[in-house]
Amino acid sequence: MDRETRLKRLHFRAHHRGTREADMMIGGYFDAYSAGWSANEIDLFEALLEEQDVDIMAWALGTQSVPARWEGSMMQAMRDIDYVAVAK
């Protein structure tokens, strides 16, 4: 599948998680960063979407320890993003 198609599919998945809060957090992160992702970063985000929303949100908010697999620049960016500014 080509890059454009993958990103369109990931956009949909990131914005249709099942709760408004997860849609805003995960979709907002996607909107803020996806344009500059490498193929490896796309793969990583695609794998992250297989995790439970409550876990992803807890890791990003710092209320739950981040598993070693997900610790890194992507999770740090999820922690650092200003979601209020993204939602405007």
MARVOFI-210114 format. One record per residue (C-alpha): residue in one letter; z, y, x. Coordinates in steps of 0.05 Angstrom, whole numbers, plus 32768, in hexadecimal, padded with zeros to 4 digits. Last residue first. Layout:
AZYX ...
REM end
This chain:
K816881F17F4E A817D81A87F59 V817181AA7FA4 A819E81E77FAD V81D781C47F89 Y81C981847FB1 D81D781A67FF3 I81C3816E8023 D81F6815B8058 R820E8117803F M81C880FE802F A81B181188073 Q81E980F08093 M81D380B3806C M818C80BA8086 S81A280CA80CD G81CC808D80D6 E81FC805E80B3 W81D680328082 R81D97FEF80A5 A821F7FFE80BF P823A80008078 V825080468062 S829A804B8051 Q82A78062800A T82B980A67FEF G828D80CA8021 L826080EA7FED A822280CA800A W824380868011 A8260808B7FCA M821C809F7FAF I81F880657FD0 D822E80357FB8 V822D804D7F70 D81E180497F71 Q81E180007F85 E81B67FEE7FC0 E816C7FDC7FB9 L815B80267FC0 L817480238008 A813C7FF28019 E810780248002 F812A805A8029 L812880308068 D80DE801E805F I80CC80678054 E80F380788093 N80CC804480B9 A808A805F80A0 S809E80A480B7 W80BD80D58087 G80AA811F8087 A80988127803D S80D380FB8028 Y810B812C803C A811F815C8004 D80FE81397FCA F811C80F57FDE Y816181137FE5 G815B81347FA1 G814580F27F83 I818180CE7FA1 M81B381037F8B M8193811B7F4B D817F80D67F31 A81C380BB7F45 E81E680F17F1D R81B780E97EE1 T81C5809F7EDE G819480667EDB R8170806D7F1E H8130808E7F07 H812680C77F39 A8127809D7F79 R80FE80667F59 F80C880967F43 H80C580B97F86 L80C480757FA9 R808680627F81 K806480A37F91 L8078809C7FDB R805B80567FDE T801A806D7FBE E801380A67FF0 R8023807A802C D7FEF8045801C M800080008000 
REM end
